[in-house]
Amino acid sequence: MPTRSTTTAVTFKAPFKLSSVDGEQPAGTYRVETDEEQVDGLSFSAFHRTSTTLFLPADPKPGMTRESVQVDPQELAEALAADAAMPGLQPNPNIHKEAL
């Protein structure tokens, strides 16, 4: 079954928490990798998400390694929406379709 991976960046303007990540994470831009597999038997091309991985920390210190954590994409989207709605912070698109 054909698969594909997409890498995006998400930016949090304030610290955030996710249930699959220990503790509060600092504001910053994080790499997110989404893996999908093609749905067979359709007359058109469609893909089903199989995993969403968040890479921590946003900005590792020299000599520090990145950790990757499987996250719930809906919870990540809700955390980004809550971050975007925080008062006193400039509105900013949270997802950038850039290669990291």
ABEGO torsion letter per residue (X at the ends): XBBBBBBBBBBBABBBBBAABBEBBBBEBBBBBBBBBBBBGBABBBBBBABBBBBOBABBBBGBBBBBBBBBAAAAAAAAAAAAABBGBBBBBABBBBBX
